[in-house]
Amino acid sequence: MAEQIITLNLRRGFINVPTWRKSKRAAEEVRAQVMHYAKVNDVIISKWVNEAIWSRGGKNPPPKIKLKLEIDREKKTARVELFELPAKAKREAEAAKSKEEKQKKTDAAKKAKEEKEKKDEEFKKKKEEEQQKIEEAKKQKAHAKVTKEQEMAMSKQK
């Protein structure tokens, strides 16, 4: 993906257009000039480029606009963004990023809590199994009959 910075002169495109249609023609001109410059079939214009063109209304678009162009030769597409995002866009991007980080932290905390609960459950199950084994062993000892040979061996040891 190649990345380039270009300045487009939009005035050439909308100078002979009725006043009320100038911003619409400027947006079309951005698409046309990028397609010609990058030699691609599809151009994706970002929200902020469109807002910059329409910022002064439909009758008075900016005469020039500085853009950052990302060209994907394999897909024959170009993505157009403003060279420098406006302050509002930066704030929105930061807010989205912080929200995403916060979501990641909460997800990680939930996973850690679930893993801890699983370990606790496994530990309890192991404890219960050990207790059952001990109880079974005690029951078997109580029910075990001592044979005469065992009695004689025990009496010899005393």
Secondary structure as GFF3:
##gff-version 3
##sequence-region A 1 158
A	DSSP	beta_strand	2	9	.	.	.	ID=ss1
A	DSSP	alpha_helix	11	14	.	.	.	ID=ss2
A	DSSP	three_ten_helix	19	21	.	.	.	ID=ss3
A	DSSP	alpha_helix	22	38	.	.	.	ID=ss4
A	DSSP	beta_strand	42	45	.	.	.	ID=ss5
A	DSSP	alpha_helix	47	54	.	.	.	ID=ss6
A	DSSP	beta_strand	64	72	.	.	.	ID=ss7
A	DSSP	beta_strand	77	82	.	.	.	ID=ss8
A	DSSP	alpha_helix	87	143	.	.	.	ID=ss9
A	DSSP	alpha_helix	148	157	.	.	.	ID=ss10
###
